[in-house]
Amino acid sequence: MLALAPLPLRALVVLLPLAFNAYAENTVQLPAVQVEAQTPTQDGVISRAELQKSQARDLHDVFRNDAEISIGGGGSPVAQKMYVRGVEEALLNVSVDGATQNNHLYHHQSALIIDPALIKRVEVEKGTAAASAGPGALGGAMRVLTVDAADLLREGQSTGAILSGSAMSNEGWKTGATVYGRFGSVDALLSASNLDLADYKSGSGVEEINSGSKQRNLLFKLGLNLAENQRLSINHQASEDKGTRYLRANMVGFKHPVLPNEAIPQSLLRNTTTLKYDGSGFGPIARIESTLYQSKVEGDRTTGTYSSESLTTQGLDIGLKSAIGDHLIKYGMNLRKESSQTNQIRNPYGNTGSGQEENKIAGGYVEGLLDFGKVNLSAGLRYDHYNYTDNHQQNFKSDGFSPSTGVSVQLSDSLLIKAGYAQALRGAGLNEVFLLDMIDWKNAPKIEAEKASNTEVGFVFSQNGFKLSGNLFKQRIRNFIDVAECSADADCRTNTGNAEITGYELSTDYQLGSLRLGASVAKSDSDREGKAFNDGNQGLGTSYGRSWTTYATYDMPAYGVQLGWQGRFVQALDYQPVASAATQTKAGYGVNDVYVNWLPLNTDTLTVRLSVKNIFDQQYYDQATFAYHGRLKKVLGHPEAGRDVRLEASYKF
């Protein structure tokens, strides 16, 4: 059941701002400056309004309109995995409310389950991230920020509530309730939702057996304004997913004479707790942001060959910002401890080791954002140290520096050009928890740190409501850690070589009065030791064809109505499947969604939303889903869901 996870609260988080406050009383205050800048490589933001209007239900819906991001796994939320420019989420630095999420629990499922209704915004950095994005951001970063009471309270309102319910034709229902308020210097929010999904039907009308699930989501927030410019808050977010599904949740087609893939009851539980301090106006330090957090994800299989595993991440991040005229200097430190444990009943591969691992990471960074009017420069440097002890008591230490730099030039009122370069280092760390006690996944005696770099150039042109932007990039990953042949009769986990991803993205947006139109196209090509990524490159990435997204919205404020359409079109891709020397084709597809949002009272009191996902009932497999397997001679993954009509009503008090 959902529960508040314990958090070892350190006095440092409280004492640090108090110390700075005492220091500030004897210093000259700088003029007010803008200190909200994010990392210089941030690519985009997905807002709460976007997720609400389209009735987003899972990761697939959240990133539906981003051509550079694909969500594989089919229509079952727990089987979905994210790929950014073809790079798997395992190489990204992912956080929820500032708490880093280590999702390397089990490669056949996702570990990032969250109700999109709780999300305030999602920030994405694509490609190797900047110095301030944290340690190990080889493939980029994704920051999920949840909603606060202040986001929901109307002007002059001290308390409020939202009740919502929705029904889905393919096939499920959802209920939610949120209460929130502000009482003097204290504000609070409590939100809970239930999502019940039956086995869905694909576009061909075939029911995907053992694809259903029951999800429970909880968000609790309590904030205290210590002063006009100081805030302390504690947040807890919990998500639970239960259902009977195949052992390999993303491989419905996996049938093997020796290896099991039976359908068994399974659960996935994630608890994330953060204690945050945010303050500004401390003399030469314009802003302080500190976060103490714990995140724990647990997978459980109560019957069958395997039992359960857990992964706990604890950390402290302290970020400082100082202003020098129009320039901003960001600097801070990141401390993180990751520990994992697996409890297995029996293992057909053979048991070995303790089933427990620990990884300690310490890092620091400095980053300058320099504003020279029409020219903006950024430069950053971070240092990280990794100390990893595996389940055979082997110890691996690594450290190094990761620089990043960027420049943007406003050539005219309409045209901006930009370029950037970033490096990131990730030392040897926790093995996938599910595989800890498998002999073939034992660590080699020596493993070097993984290193990544990303070079990118782009432009933004905007004029009279029209916007056109684009990027070209080349990303390299060296010393990728995976399983390879370490001797004539045994495999092991070791450095397996280098990878390279090159590609582009082009997007456009146009607004004319109440009409808004947009489209984007993206393509990434990968190479690992002379071969493109395929579906067997677990933890690294996969290949999919050129992707197009389109959208249109039309507002009719006099009637309280907004109409919308989203399209996603992926071109066919020729590739070499797992365990096959022959070329296969991942079929292309086009999927269209439409929605209507209506405010019957012309206020936000009552909202009615109708959306139709996959309106033409297209039968297709997302190309990021595990496809054809040469030895088994079949497609292993789930197809996507067919047409789904969703009707939602919410009432805001």
N, C-alpha and C positions, 0 to 999 in steps of 0.2 A: 504494500500500500504506500501511497505518497506520504512522505514524512519530512520534517525539517531536519536536514543533516547537521551534525555538530561541526562547529568551526572554531579552531584554536585562535581566539582573538588575542592578538599581540598588542601590548601597550604602545609599541612603536607608532602605530597608526594614529593614536590619539596624541601621544606626546610630541610627535614631529610637528604637527600644525601649531600646537601651543607654544613650542619653542620658537618657531618662526614668527608667531604673533608677538611674543615678547621682544624679539629682535626688531620687528617692524616698528614698535613704539619709539625706537630711538634712531630711526632712519628717515630720510626724506622720501616721500612718496613720488613715484613716477606719474606722469600724466596717464589718464585712462587710455588703454590701447586694446586693439583686437587681438585676443590670444586664443581664439577658437580654432585656428588652422589645424587641419589634420595632416597626415603624412603627405609628402609631396607627390607620391606615386598613386594616391587614391584615385580610382577610376570612376566610381559612381555610387549613388545612393538609391536604395529602393525604399519608398516612404510607406507609412502606415496607410495613407489614403489609397495608394495603388493596390495594396494587398486587400483592403476592404472591398473596394468596388468590384473586384473580380472574384470575390469569395475564395481566396487562396486557402487551401486545406493542408498542403504539405510542401516539401521542398520543390517538387516538380512545378507547382503553381507559383511559388515565390519567384523563381527564375525563368518563368515562361517567356518573358519578353527580352531576355538577354541572349544575343546570338553567340556570345563567347562562352556561355555556360550551358552545359548539358547535364541532365539528371537521369541516370540510368537506373534500371531495376524494375520498371513496370509500375503498375498502379497501387502496389502495396507500399505504404509509407516506410515500413521498417526495412524494405529491400533497396531503398533508393540511396544512391551515392552521387556526389557532386564531382563534376570535372570542369575545371577552369582552363580554357585553351588546351584541352586534352590532358591536363595534369590532374591526378586524383586529389581529393580533399585531404588525404593523409599527409600531403606535402605542404599544406596550408597552415598558417597560424589562425585557428578558429577560436573565437571567444564569445561568451554571452555575458553582457553587462560587465565586461572587463575581465571575466574569469576564463582563463585558457581552458579549452576542451581538448583533451587527448582522446581521440576517437578510435584508436587502433585496438579495438576490442576483438573484432571478428570480421574477417574480410568479406564475408557473405552477407553483411547487413550494415545498415547505417547505425551510428550511435548518437546522431544529432536529431532528436525528436523534440519538436516544439510547436505549439499552437501559433500559427501566423497571426491570430487575433491579438496575441500578447505583444507583438513586435511593434516598436515605434519606428525603427528604421534598420536597414541592413547596409553596411558600408563594405565595399569590396576593393581590394587591391589585386590586380591581375599581374602575374609575373612576379619575380623575386622582389620582395617588399623592401621599403626604406628602413633605415637604421632604427627609427622609433617604433616600428611595427612589432618589435619583440624578437626573441631568439627563435631561430629555426624556420623562418618564413621563406622556405625555398621556392615554393610555387605561388606565394602571395599571402594574402590575409583576408579574413572575413570577420567582421565585428557585428554581432547581433545585439541591439539595444532594445530593451523592453519598455513598455509604456509606463508613465508616471501619473500620479494623481493630477499634477499640473497640466498634463496633456488633455485631460478629460473634463476638468472643471470649467464651467462657463464663467464669464466675467461676473464677479459679484457673488458667485455661488460658493458655499462652504462645504456642502456635502452633495453627493450624487450617486447614481447607480445606473447600471445598464443590464437589461435582461435580453437575451437573444435565443433564437431557435431556428434551426434549418433542417430541411429534408432534402435528400439526394436520391435521384431515381436509380443510381448505379453504384452502390446501393447502400444507404446509411442515413444517419441523422446525427445532429449535433445540438447541444444546449450549452449555454454559458451564462454566468452571472458575475458582475463586477460591482463592488462598492468602493467608494473613495471619498476622501474629505480632507479639509485643511482646518486645523484648530490652533489658531495663533501661529506659533513657530513650528508646529508639528503637522506633518501630512502623512497620510497612509492610504494604501490600496490593497485590496484583496480580490483576486479574480480566480475563478475555477471554471473548467469546461469539461464536457464529456463528448467523445466522438466514438460512435459505434459504426463500424463498417462491416458489412457482410461480404462474402466472396463476390468480386465484381465480374462483369462481363466485358470481354474485349469487343472490338468493332465487328467481329464475325458472329457475335452473339454467344460465344462459348464462355461458360462460367469458369473462371480461374479458381480451381479448388484450393483451399487452404491459403487464400490471399487476404482474408478478412482480419480485422483486429479491433480491439477496444483500447482507446486512449483516454487517459486522464491527465489533465494539465492544471497546475497550480502556480500562481504568482502572488507573492506577498512582498510589500514594500513599506518601510517605515522611515521617514525622513525628519531631520531636526535641523532647522536653520539656527546655527549657533550665533550668528551675527548677520548683518546685511550681506556680507560677501563670504560667508563660511557656511558649509553644509556638511552634515554627517548623515549617512543613510545605511540601512541594512536591507538587503534584498535576498529573497529566496525564490528560486524557480525550480519546479519539479515536473517531470514528465514520465509517464508510465505507459508502455504499450504491451498488451497481452494478446495472444492468439495461438491457435494451432496452425503451425506452418512447417514447411520442410526444414530439415536440419540446415541445408543451404538455402536460405530464404530467397536468394536471388536466382536460384537455379531449379525451376520447376521441372525442367526436362532432364535433370541429371539422374541417370540410372546406371548403376555399376554393379557387377557381380560380387565385388568384395566390399567396396566402400559404401557405408549406409547413407541414405538420404530420406529416412522415414519422416512422416509428419508427426510432430510431437508438440505438446504444450510448451510454449516459450514465453518469456517476459523480458522486457528491457526497461530499466529504471535509471533515470538520471536526476541527480540532485545537485544544484549549484547554489552556493551561498556566497555573498560578497558583503564586505564592510568597506564603505567608501567615504573618503573625505575629499572635499573640493573647496578650495579657498583662493582668494585673490587679494592683491593689495598689500603685499609684504615687502615694501621697499623695492630693492632691485629684483626681487622675485615677483613677477606679475601674477603668477598662478601656481598653485600646488594641486596635484591630483594624485591621490594614493588609494590603492585598492588591495585589500587583503581578501583572499578567496579560497574556497575549496569546492571542487567539482568531483563527483563520484558517479561513475556509470557502472551498472551491474547487468550482466546477462545471465539468465537462468534457464536451464532445461531440466525439468524435474524427472523426466524419464529418458530412456534411451542410453546411448553410449556415453554421452557427455553430460556434465552437470552444470557448473556455473563458473563465471569468472568476474572479476571486478578490477576497476582501474580508478585510482584516486590521484587527483592533481591538486596540490596546494601551492599557493604562491603569494608573493608580495610585489607589487609594482608601485614605484614612486616616480612621478613625472613632474618636472619643474619647467616653467617657462619664464623667460626674461625678455624684456623689450629694450631695444636700443634704437631710439627713434622709430622708424617704420619697420625695423628689422625684428625678427623673433628668433630667440635661441631656445631650443628644447633640449633637456638633458635629464637623465634619470637612471634608474637601475631596475632590474628584473631578477627576482629570486623565485625559483620554482623547484618543487619536489614532486616526482611522479613515482607511484608504487603500484604494483600489480600483483594479482594472485589468481591462480586457477585451481579449481577443485574438480578433479576428474574421477569418475567411477572406474572406468577402464578405458584403455586406449589401444586400438588395433595396430598402431605404429610402434608401440613400445614406450614405456614410461622412463623418464630420466630427469634428474635435477630436483630442485626444491619446489618448483611451481611458483616462486616469488622472485620479483625483481625490483630494483630501485634505481632511479636516475635523479641526480641533483644538477641543477643548471643555475649559474650565476652570470649575470651580464650587466653591462652598462652602455650608455650611448650619449652622444651629443650630436645635435643636428641644428643647422642654421638655415633659416628661411629669410632671404635678403631681398628687400623690396626697393628697386631703383626706378620706380615708375613704370616705364614700358618694358623694363627688363627685370625679371625675377630669377634669382639663383637659389639653389638649395645644395647643401653639402652635409653629409652625415657620416659618422663612424661609430660602430658598436664593437664591443668585445664580449665574447661569451666563453665560459668554461663549463665543460660537461664532465660529470663523474658518474659512471654507470656501472652497477654491479649486477651481473646476470644470475640466472637460477642455477648456475654451476660455480658460483662465487668467483667468476672471472671479472676482473676490474678493467674498465676502459676509460681512459682520460684523454680529452682533446680540448683544444682551445684555438682561438684565432680572432682576427679582426675582419670586419665586414664593412667596406665603404659604400657610400651611395652619393650620387650627385645628379643635379638636374638643372635645366635652364628653360625659361619660357620668355618669348619676345613678342610684344604686341606691335606687329608691323604696321597696323593701321587700326582704325576704330572697329573694323570688321574682322581682321585676321590675326590670329595668335598661332605661333609655331612653338613647339616644345620638343625637348629631347631629354633623355635620362638614362642613367646606368646605375645598377644596384647589384651588390653581392650579398650573399647570406651563407652562413655556416650552420650545419647541424651535426653534432657529434653522435657517435653510436649511442642508441637509446633503447628504450623498452621494446622487446619483441612483441609481436601480436600476441595478446594474452591467451587466446584460444589455443595457440600452438606452442605454448611454453614447454610442455613436457613431451614434445615430439623429437625423436632423435635426429631426424633429418633437418630440423631447424635449430640445432645447437650452434652457438656462435663460434666462429673461427677464433684462434688465439689472438689475432690482431685484426682490427677493423679501423680503417681511417675515417675521418669525418667526411660527411657529404658536403659538397660546396656547389652553390648555384650562382648564376649571374644572369642579368637581363639587360639588354640594350634595346631602347625604344625611341622612336621618333614619331611625332604626330602633329596635328593642326586642329584648330577650331575656327570656323568661319560663321559669323552670325550677322544678320542684317534684316531689318524689317519683318521680324517674326519668323525668319528662316534660319536654321542652324544646320551646319554640316561639319562633322568631325571624323577624324580617322587616325589610325595608328599602324605602324609597322614594328614588329618586334622579333628579336632572336633571344631565346633563352637556352642556357646550358646547365646541365646537372652532372657533376663529376662524382665518381666514387659511390654511385647509388648502391644502397645496401639491400640485398635480396638473397634468395637461396640459389646456390650454384654448386657445381661439382667440385668438391674440395679434395677428393681422392678417388681412386679407381672404384671404390665400393661404397662411397658415402657422399651425401650432400651436406652442406652447412650454410649458415648465414654469414655472408661476407660481402666485400665490395665486388660488384659485378660489372663495372664499366661505366661508360658515360652515355648521356642522352642529350638530344638537342631538339628544340621545338621552335619553328619559325612560322610566322603568320601575319595576318592583318585583320583589321576591323574598320568598318566604315558605317557611319550612322547619320541619319538626317531627321530633322523635326521641323514642322511648320505649323504655325498657329495663325488663324485668320478669324478673329472674333470668337465665336463659340465653337468653331471647328478646329480640331488639332489632329494632325497626321504625322506619322513617323515610320521609319523603316531602318533596318540595319542588316549588314551582312558580315560574316566572319568566317575565317578558315585558318586552321592550324595544321601544320605538317610536322610529324615527329620522326625521329631517327634514333634508334638504340642499336649501336654496333651494326649499322647497315640495314636495319629493318625498322619499319614503322611500328609504333606501339600496337599491340593487339590486346584482346580481352584477357589474356593470361598474365599481363603485366600488372598484377595486383600490387597496390601501393604506389604505383608509378603513374599509370594513365592508360588511355585507350585512344582509338582513332575514330573519327566520325567525319562525315562529309561537310561540304560548304553549307553553312546554316544562314537562313534568312528569317528575320522577324518583321512583322508589320503591325501597326495599330492605328485606330482612328477613334476619336471620342467627339461627341457633340452634346453640348449643354443647352438645356432649355429651362433657365432659371424661373421663368414665369410659371412653369408647371412643376417645378421641383424635380425635373427629370434629367438624367444623364444617360446617354446611349454609348456603348463601346463595342469595339471589335478588336480581337487579337489574332494574329496568324503566325504560325511557325512552320517553315518549310526547309527540309533538309534534303540535299541532293544525294544520289546514290554514291556509294564508295566501294571501290575494288580494294580488297585487302587479303592478307594471308592469315587465315584463322589459326587458332591454337591446334597443335598436333596435326598440321596439314601442310603439305608442300604446294598444294594447288590453290589458285586464287578463287576467292568467293566474292560475292557482292552483297553488301548491306543495302537493302532496298531504300530508295528515297520515299518521302512522304510529305504531305501537307495537312496541317491540322488547324481548324478555325474555331474560335470561341467568341461568343457574343454575350453581352450583359446589359441589363437595364437597372439603374438605381433610381428610386423614387422616394421623395419626401412628401407624403400626402398632406402634411400640415405646413409645408414650406419652411419648416425648421428641422433641426436635427433630433427632435423629440421622438418621432417615429420614422424609421427607415425600412423600406422594403426593397430587397434585392432579388433579381432573377438573373441567373446565368445559365448558359448552355455550353458545356465543355465538349469539344469534338462534335460540333453540331452535325457534321455529315457522317458521323459514325465510322470514321476511318479505322481500318484494321492495320496496325503497324507496330513495329518494335522501335523504341528509341535506339538510335545507333550507339549510344553509350551503354546500353544493356548488353550483358554477356550473350554473344550471338552463337554462330556455328562452331561446333567442336569437331575437329577432323576425325578423331578416333571413335567418338561416340556417334558421329554422323547425324547430328541433330542440333537445332537451336536450343540452348539451355535456359535462356532467360524468359521472364514474363513479358507478354505483349502489353501494350498500354491499354488503358480503359477505353471503352467505346463511349457513345454519347451519354452524358450525365447532365440532367436538368437539376439545378439547385435553386431552391427557394428559401430565402432567409428573411426574417423580420426581427428588428431590434427596437427596444423602447428605452429611451434615455430619460431618467428622472431629473 
